[in-house]
Every structure is written in structure tokens, then in C-alpha cells.
Amino acid sequence: MASLIAIKNLSKSFPGVRALDGVSFDLQAGEVHALMGENGAGKSTLMKILAGVYQKDSGEILLDGQAVEIGSPAQAQALAIGIVHQELHLMNHLSAAQNIFLGREPSKMGGLFLDEDQLNRDAQVLFDRMNLALAPTTRIGELTVARQQMVEIAKALSHQSRVLIMDEPTAALNNAEIDELFRIIRQLQSEGVGIVYISHKMDEIQRIANRITVMRDGKYIDTVPASTPMPQVIAMMVGRHLEPVEKMTPDTSSNEILLEVKGLNRGREIRDVSFHIRRGEILGFAGLMGAGRTEVARAVFGADPMDSGEVRVQGKTIHLQSPQDAVKAGIGYLSEDRKNFGLATGMDVASNITLPSLKRWLQWGLFLNRPAINDISMQMVKKLRVKTPSLTQTVKLLSGGNQQKVVMAKWLVQDCEILFFDEPTRGIDVGAKSEIYKLLNELAAQGRAIVVISSELPEVIQLSHRVLVMCEGRITGEVRGEDATQESLMALATLRDTDTQTAVLSH
């Protein structure tokens, strides 16, 4: 029986980079086929070729055993191939139905007027197919990220997609939302839709996938059953054995508090939050989406105004009117949204790395010292193992993991003593995760104070010396790292009784 999709010996090059080198892949009807590999392995490039975003240099794509050419996204849609990107492409001011059929709206009276009723009926048919309880008239901006994800899936299905590509679909979802997504995926499987599932989350892969194909450095490595032990899959992904990252004991012998926050408030997002962090310590922030963790970081960084509260750096109160004030005080913030708030994606690697510390690289206050900029940038590229053909490579052409490393590099060059890392490994492969964990431990060992905000409880537990848990804008508990378990953190993350005294399990 012919595969639904078969890719044979596909190759693709960009300037200075061979992104795909003779890759093969196949997808059966009614199958969830996981595509795995480190950032830069070529997964997204392969899928963008299948979705018509990029065109192949050589190789063959077969649909139902017949060779096809996919020259544009419109051609991919005509061939019943849909893609749900990691970054959602929706318009918040439009309704769910309007987003699904944007540019293809039904009309009436000879095409003079939009047929809003038919538009909503067509959207309802898709939602019914997915067993999704959602009103077609709901404005996208009012939906959670998970519900927006479902609308993206419905949009792909509106093209009668038989192949559905999902790129990191659970990156911003909590466990309950992941369960809902998996229910819909299984429903589509039962209808014969073939699903390509790209994710770095090992537990998810084993829950939802039938087979796993591994890529490394733009090449096909192997295809194995999803029941294959994950250490074996990881070894195929990284081509090396990963040493476990040991949690380091913080050097707090001086007991020096670098950052102290008292009585921080901002509407209902942040309510009377107080905490401190010592030199050489990694402080974790855990909680469900919407708990207020990112809001706290943005307020301390001066990105959002606070209603009240006090921020002290090394015992001195600082007044935060902007992120520049925070940077001057030695505070750096790696945003969870690296593309919108962490990078100038149209600029090159060296420019991004040195942007926050630009004044340092001026000669006579007028001219950029290019040799010095290139020297420090190359040091960071080597230190963080950024995969880039050159320092002049445009950042938007790098993989997600390498973009994240560039963001980290710019704060290391700035030499901030207090660093907030918000979802530092979101969308990053297991090999890059291991490197980032080691880097965070090294920074703490050097005497920096590190705050790690993560939705992945195992990550918080592994990295943190102390964990603060938030729910509905409040800190509901504090746990020593060695005492933390997923169960104890989740209990505090759902402690919604605002009258309950903060649960401090240990100091």
C-alpha cells in the first residue's frame, strides 16, 4: 500500500548552509509520525517544503504514490496538506470563523455581501467534527492560547487536509489543554488524517505517536517505533551521550542578597509579591499559565509599570521607569517571546549579541569598533555553541534553539549580575537543553543570581535551589529544591484560596 506522503532523497541549501541532505520520510493515513532532532537538524525546513513555504533543490515528493510539485502554500493546500505553525497566525480582532475562512469567505447577492450566517455554519461544522465546544463568533483575542491552537487546526482542516503538520503544538499549553489537543488528534486519526508531529517533549511523543523519525544535521538517521526507549532516541538525535546535569550547591556563604522585591502589585496580575535571591543562587518560579510569573519578571525589569512595591539591588532601592533602568542596575531579562521581545530578527548575529551594550563598542563616541564586536560575538558563539555559518547571518534564519542562545549571549556580554530566564528552553531540543542547564549552573557558580521561570516542573526541580510557586498573581508557597516534587509544586500551583496564608514549606 502506497504511503499517504513519501519524501525521497530531498535536499535543500541556503546561503552557507546545507539544511537538508538526501532526507527521506513517509507518512501513513491515520498515523501520528513524530519528527525529532536537535534545533538545526532540518525538521522545520523539511516540513516547510512539504507545506510549500520553501521549494526543494532536489529529491521527490509522492502523494498517494504519485509525484507532485509543491511550489506555494496554496498548492500545498490544494493537495490537502495543512500546517499548524508554532507561532500562531491569527488576527485577534476577528472571530474564530472569520480567521478560519479569511480570504475565502462565502458571499451572497452575487458576491456583493459577506454571508456571515453561512460563514458561521461552515465553522460550526468543523468544530463539530473536532468535538470542540466553541462558538464561531467568539473573537480570537478572547480565547486562550490552547483554544487559538484549536482554531488553527480547524483552519487547516477547512482545506480538507489529509496531511496535517503540527510544529511544537503544545509549547504554550498546560496539561489539561494538552489532553484536549490529544483528544482531537486521535479523532482526526480515526478519520484517516495523517499527522506529522514535531516536538522535543519525550513524554508527549510516547503518548501520541506511532513512529518516530530522527534527523541530525540535515540528514535522515532512522525511523523507529514510538515505544523505542527514549535514551536510544536521544542518542540518535545528538550523536553523543549526554551527561546528566548535576544540581550545584549555591555559594551563599556571604549570605549576600543581590535582589529583593517587596510588596509588588500590578492590578490582579501581581498581588503583594515579595521575594529575594542571593548571590550564586538559582531561584525557580513555578505555576500554571496565567499565574503571574512572567508579569513579575516584566515588572522587575521595568517593562511593565507596577502599581506599588519596592525593588532593591544589593540593598539599594532602584526606581524602574524602563528596561534601561533595570539594565543599568545589573538586571537582564530573557523573554519567553524571544522573537518579539528578545531579538532584532532582521539583524545579524553579531549585532544582536552586542545591541544592549552598544555604547561599549563605540570609538570616539561615533563609530562602531567592528573588530571588537566580532571578537566578543565569536567568543559567545563558541561558548554557547551557536550553530551559524557566520556572525553576519541574519538571526531569523537560525533555528529556534540557536536564536535562544543568541538572546542569552547578549545578556552575558552585558555582564548583568541578576538574570531572569523566562521559559529558557521552550522549543529547544534535548541537547541544547543540556547545554543551557550547564550554562545556568556555571553562571550561578560565578556569583550571578539566576531566576528561572518554567512551565516544565521537572526543569524547575532540576535547576532550582529554591522554588517559589504562584497562583492567580500570588506566591502560594516556597520549597527547597531538594524537597521539591511535581506533586508538591502542583498542589501549590492550584492553591486558589486567596485567604489562605502563604504556604512556606521551608525557608
N, C-alpha and C positions, 0 to 999 in steps of 0.2 A: 504494500500500500504506500502510495506516494505521501511524503510529508506535506503538511499544510504549507510550511515555508522551508526551503532548503537554501542555505548560503554556501557557496563553494569557492574556496581559494580567493577570497576577497582581499584586496589591498587598497590602501588609501594613504597618501602622503600630504603633509602640509609643509610650508617652508621650514626646512631644518629638522623636520620630524617625520618619521615613518610611523604613522599612527596605527595602521593595520598591515599585517604581513602574512598574506595567504591564509586568512581565517575561514574556518568552516563552522556551520551551526545549523541545526534543524529544529523544527517545532511541529509537534503533532496536534491535531484537533483535540480539544478538551484537555489539554495538558498545561500545567504551570511549569515552565522551564526557567530555572534560576540562572542568571548570568552573573558570575562573580569574578573578582580580580581587584588588585590594588588600584588606587587612583592613578590614572595614566595608563592603565592596561589596555584601553581601547574599547571598553564596553559601550560608553555613550556614543562614540564615533560610529561603531557598528550599527547601533540602533537608529542613529540619525540618518544613516544611509538607507536603512530599511524604511524609515518614515519620510524619505525624500528631502530631508534638510540638507544633507551632503550628497554628492554623487561619487560613486566608486571610481577608482582608477582602472581596476581590472577585477576579474572574477565574474561570478554568475549568481543570480538570484532566481530561484524557481518558486512559483506559486502553483500548488496542485500539480507539480511536475512539469509545468510549462515555464520557460524562460520569460522573465519580464524585465523591463527597464523602468526605474523609478526616478524621474527627473525632477520632481517637485512634491511638496506635501499634498497638493491637490491630486496628483497622480497616485500617491500612496493611499489617500482616502478613497479614490475611485476603485482601487484594488482591495478595499476593505481592510486596510491596515491603519490602526489608530495608535496614538501615543499619548500617555499622560506624563507630562514632564515633572521633574522635581519642583521647579518653580512654576506655580500655577499661573495660567494665562487667562485670567477672568477680569471682568470690569465690575468693580464694586457697586457702581450706581445703577446697574441694570439688574433685572430679575434673573432668576435661575433659568427660566425658559428663554429669555432674550439672549443670554450668554450661550446657551446650547445651540441656538439656530441663528446666531449672528451672521449676517450676510446671506442667509438662506431663508429668511422669514416668509411664511405664507402670506399671500395678499388676496384682496377681494376687489370687486368692482373694476375688473380689467387691469388690475395691478396698481390702481391709484392709492389704495389704502392698505395698511397692515391689518391682517386678520388676527387680532390679538387672541380671540377665543380659540381659533384653530391652533395657534402657537402654543397656548397653554395645554390644550388637549394632547398635542403631539408630545410635549414634555412629560405630561402625566403618564402616557403610555410607556415611556422609557423608565420612569420612576416605578411604575407598577411592575415592569419586567425585573427590576432590581430589588423589588420588595422594599422600596425606600419611602418612608413616610415624610414627604417634603412637598410643600405647596409650590407649584411652578411660579407663582407670583412673588415669592419671597426674594427680597433684594439680597444680592450676594454679600454685600458688606455686613449684613446682619447674621451671616452664617459662621459657624466655627470653621477652622481650617479643615477638619475632618469632613464636614458637610460640603465644603467647597471642593474637596477632593472627589466626592461622590458626583458632584455636578460635572467635573472634568471627565469622569468616566462615562457619564450619560452623554456628554458631548461627543466623545469618541464613538459610543455605540450608535449615536444618531446617524452616523455614516454607514450603518450596517456592518460594523467592523467584525471580521472573523479572526483577526490577529490584533491583540491589544498589548502594547508595550507599556510597562509601568516602571518608571525610574525613581527609585527611593520613595515609594508611595507612603511609607509610614514615618518619614523623618520627623514630622511635627505632630504625630498622633500619640495619644495615651493608650493604655492597654485596652480600655473598653472600645475606643474608636478603632483600634487595630482589629479587634474581634469582629466589629461591624464590617470593616473592609474585607476581611477574610470570608465572611458570610457571602458577600456579594461576589467575590472571586469564585467561590465554589458554585454559586448559582450560574455564573457565566460558563464555568467548566462544564456543568451538566447540559448546557445548550450547545456544546461543541466549540466554544471560543477558545483559541489557543492564546496563552498569556505568557509573555516574556517578563520575568520579574527580576529587576536589578536591585540588590540590597547588600549591605555589609552586615546585616544583623543575622548572625548564625542561627539563633533560636527560631526566628521567623522562617528562614529558609527550610528548616526541617519540618516546620508545621504545615507549610503551604505548598511546597514544591514537589514535583515528581522526579525531575532530574536536575543536575547541576552541570553547567559548562563553565570551566575555568579558563580565564585568559591571563596572560602575563606579558608585559612589554609589547603589546600589539599582536601577540601570537596566540593561536589556539593551543591549549595544553592538554585538556582531556574532558570527557563527559562521563559523569558517574551518577549512580542513583542518589537521591536526596538522603537516603539512610546511611551514606558513607560517613564514617567518623569525622567530625569537624577538624581535629588535628591534622588528618590526612589532606582535607580540602585546603586548610590554611597553608600547609607545606607546599601544595601545588601553586597557590596564589603568590606566595612570597619567594619561593625558590630557596628558602633557608629556614632554619629552625629559629623560632622566636623565644628568646629567654624571657621568663616571667619577670614582670616589673615588681620589685620589692618596694613596699612602702617604707620610706625613710623616716627615722625619728627626727622631729624638728629640733633645731638647736635653739632652745628658748632659755638657755642658762642666764642670759641677761634679763629675761622677762620683759624685754622692750616691746611695748605696744606701738606698732607703726601706724595703724589706722583704728580710730574709734568713732563709731556712729551712735548718736544718742537721739531718741525720740523722733525718728524720721517719719514724716507724714506727707501723703500726697493723695487727696481725695479718698476713695475707698480702695485704691490700688495698693497703697502702703499705709499701714496703720500702726503707729508707735513702735517702729522697728529700731532696736538697739543691738549692737554687736561690736566686737573688737577682733583684731587679728595681730598676732605677734610676728616679729622678725623670724624668718625661717619656717613659717607655718603654712600649711595648705588647709584652707577653710572651705568646706563644701557647703553648697546651698542645694537642698533637695525640695521637691514639691511637685504637684501636678501642674499642668498648663493653666495659666491664669492665676497662679498662687501669689505672684508679685515679685518673683526673684529677679527677673530682668529689669523690672521697674526700679527696684532698689539699686541695682548696678548703674542704671542710666542716671538716677538722681545723684548718686555719689560721684559720678563722672561729670556732672553738670550738663548732661544732655537734655534732661527734663527738670523743670523747676520744682522745688519742694515747697509744700505749704508751711512746714515748720521742721525744726530739727537742727542738729549740730554735727559737723564733720571735723574731726581733728586728725592731723597728720603729725606724728611724733610729738603729741601733746599740744600742738598749736592749732587753734581754730582757723579754718580756711573758709573763705566766702566764695561760693561757686555760682558764677553767673553764666559760665560757658565751659565746654570741654577744655578750652585753652587754660582756664584757671586750674582745672584738675591736673593737666599735664605739667604745668609749672610746679605744682605741689608734689609731683612724682607719681601720679596715678595714671595708669594705662587701662584701656578697656577694649577687649576683643569682642566685637558684637556677634550675636547669634546670626545676624543677617549680614554676612561678610560682603555680599555683592552690593548692597545698597549703602551700608554704613562703614564697611571696613576697607574697601578698595576703590581706587580710581581705575575701573576695568579697561578704559581706553588707553591708559598709560602703560609704560613698560615696567618690568620687574624692578630695576634699579630705582626708578622714580618713586614707585610705591613704597619701597623699603625706607627711603630717606625722606619722604614727604613730611612727617611730623617734626623732624629735626632739621628742616631745610636751612635755617639760619646758620647752622654749624658748618654748612658746606659752601658758604659764600666767601669769595675772595674780594677784599676791599668793599664788602657790603653790596656788590653789584653782580659779580659773575660767579656762576656755579663752578666749583672745583671738581670737574668731571673725574680726574684720576682718583681723587679721594672717595668720591661717591661710588665709583666702580669697585674700588678696593674693599670698602666696608660691605657693599652689597654682595660681592663674591664671597667674602667671609661668611655672611649669613646663609647664602645659598649652599655652601659646603657644609656648614654647621647643621642646618636643618634638612639637608639632602633634598633640596627643591629640584624637581625634575623640570628643567627648562633648557632649550637649546642655547640660549644666551641671555644676558642681562637686558637686552633690548627687545626681548619677546613681549608682546602685548599680554597683559595679565588675563584678559578674558579668554585667551586661547589655552590657558593652563587648565588642568583638571581641578576639580573641587578641592581635593586634598592639598594640592600644591598651592592653590590660591590661599588656603587657610594658613599654610606655612609662611607665605609672604606677609600676611597680616601679623603673624607672630613676630616675624623678623623686624618689622618696623618699630614695634614696641621694645624689642631687645636693643635696637640701635638707639632708641630714645633713652634707654637706661632707666626706666621707671622702677622704683623700688616696690610699688604696690601695683599688682596686676590682676584685673578681673578677666577671667576667661569664661565667656558665656557660650555654652554648648561647643566646647573646643574641638570635639571630634565628630560633630554631626556630619553625616555624609562622607566620612573618611574611612578608608579600608583598615583592616586589622594591622597591617604592617606599619602604616603611618600612625595609627593609634598608639602602638607600642613606642614609637619614636617620640611622640608628643608626651606620653606619660613620663618617659625618662627625662625629657627636657624640663617638664614641670618640677620633677624631683630635683633636678640639677639647679634650677632657679631658686627653689626653696633652700637648698644646701648652701647657695651663695649668699643667703641672708635676705632674699626678697620675700615679701608677703604675697601669697597667691590665693585668690578666691576663685573657686571652680563652681560654676553653675551648670548642672547637667540633669537631663530628664532620665538618663540611664543610671538606675540605682547601683548596679554593680560598679560602674565607673566612679561614682561618688564614694562608695565604700572603699574601693581600692586606693584611691588617691588621697583621701582626706584624713587629716589628723583629728579634726573635729567636724561634725556635720550639723548645720542649722537647717531645720525643716520649716517650711512656710505653708500656710493655707489661708486663702482669702485675705491676703495682704498682711497677715500677722506671722510672727515667729511662734510656732507652737511647740518647739522642742529643740534640745541640743543633745547630741550623742557623741561620745568619744568614738573615734574611727575604729578602734579595735573592738568596740562593743556593738557597732552598727550592723544591722541585718536588713534585708529588704523588707521583712515583715515589720520591724520596729519603725523604720522610716515611713512605710506606707500608712501605718497606724497614725502617726503624727501628721502626715500629709492630708489626712481626711478628718482631722480633729476640727470640726467646723463650729463647735460651740464657742462663740466669742466671749462668753462669760467665764469659760474655763481658764483657770490660772495656767500660764505658760508651763508646759511640762519640761522641766530641766532634768534629764536623766543623769547627767554628770557634768561637771564643770571642767 
